[in-house]
Amino acid sequence: MEPNEDASAEFEHRDLLSGLVRMHVLHHAAQEEIYGAWMIEELASHGYRLSPGTLYPMLHRMVDSGYLSVRSERDGRTVRKYYSATDKGRDGLAVARERVQIFIREEPEND
């Protein structure tokens, strides 16, 4: 696929891929605290181009759903929010990893 084709395919399937993005967020948040700007760069290194207007609402929903906890840290006038996976988030990540493995091991049907 050419780069532009890849970007348009990613846009077309964004609803499907958003679950993978949330899994990736949980993966990192289960290892150490993360913050939004770092997560945007991390996702970009894997070809996902998320804007702050997409990522931050996703993080807030994950906090509201109990998958992430958040704490704020002030550095002068700047306040940075750090996100960590909760027990529910780690459990959800384990279930999601297991299900992904089941799906990728499944043999495709011949049509």
Summary of the structure (lengths in Angstrom):
residues: 111
radius of gyration: 16.0
end to end distance: 24.3
largest distance: 61.6
contacts: 277
relative contact order: 0.14
helix: 62%
strand: 15%
